[in-house]
Amino acid sequence: MMQYSTLSYLKKEAVSKTLIWLVKALVLLLIIYFIGLKIYGGQLSPATIGAFSLQLYTQHPWYAFVVPFLLVFVNWGLEAKKWQLLSAPVSRLSLAQCSRAVLSGLSLGFITPRSLGDYAGRLMESRGEERVKLVGAVLLNRISQSFCTYFAGLAGLLYLITFTAMGVQPQWHWMFPVMAGGMLLCVLFLGKGRGRLVEVLQGLVGKKWMRLLEIIGDYSSSTMAMLLLWAALRYVVYTFQFVWILKMAGLELPLPVMVAGVAAVFVMKSVIPAFNFLSDLGVREFSALFVFSAFAVPEAKVVLASLLVWCLNILLPTFIGAIHIFQMRFNRS
């Protein structure tokens, strides 16, 4: 009987993974098709993007590029500060150690399913058997950032619908229940009742697995408030960075519209299922095109700005994190 139930569970898990993979593959094909139509139409030809890249380089002084570059370190520094706050009950890590943990997680998430890579990378910097408790801390960290994304994305979409010519379009309808559900889930994990939530989940799936999340109920209200503060500051930083690069790329839109558009891009990127290889490359560009195409702006400029944001915020930190991982492996060997 035990063997039968185990086989049944494994079959269900295999079917579930297959369905998730198929959904991601379908989404990827649709994104490729959408971007392909833009390229075929001549709006996103390599020559056009190359011309805008040269224009971007020649029309701005060198210090204009320093601002978004420095914001990369502010962005991931704030993420390290969040991790230092959450890991404190288990590991007293310095800010430098937390920075290495965050970048290691980003680097591993670049080539693996992000949930596994991020968790494994962050736990590498901690020591001892107790570090397994930090799995719940990683989850809580991701939830805090998602809450900011959903909240700002909802506000951004409502602004665009209310105060611009975009209006309520059918393609946005599915976003609102997704965002509402995401925000509700985040509130459940971030609110005062999160300890009780862990207990309920333990009753459903068993203590064997839920013990990894027990730390979620151990944080004080002041710690959670500080976590959300760091998450909100980080959101402001990379939003400002994206808007700055869009301005540099020559997007001529009012600042409130641009900020709301970037918020919509981030929330759309967050809810679209995608393959984890190369992080969110392609999904971000699709989301940016989808949002800003409503304002009749040069699409090549939108894609160029989005690619620059990806290179700065993902590719560069991933490379730094990979160096640290190789150093750790070399030292251990």
Secondary structure as UniProt FT lines:
FT   HELIX           2..40
FT   TURN            41..44
FT   HELIX           46..59
FT   HELIX           62..87
FT   TURN            88..90
FT   HELIX           95..111
FT   HELIX           114..124
FT   HELIX           129..133
FT   HELIX           134..163
FT   TURN            165..166
FT   HELIX           170..172
FT   TURN            173..174
FT   HELIX           175..190
FT   TURN            192..193
FT   HELIX           194..205
FT   HELIX           207..210
FT   HELIX           211..218
FT   HELIX           221..249
FT   HELIX           255..271
FT   TURN            277..282
FT   HELIX           283..292
FT   HELIX           293..295
FT   HELIX           299..310
FT   HELIX           311..315
FT   HELIX           316..332
//
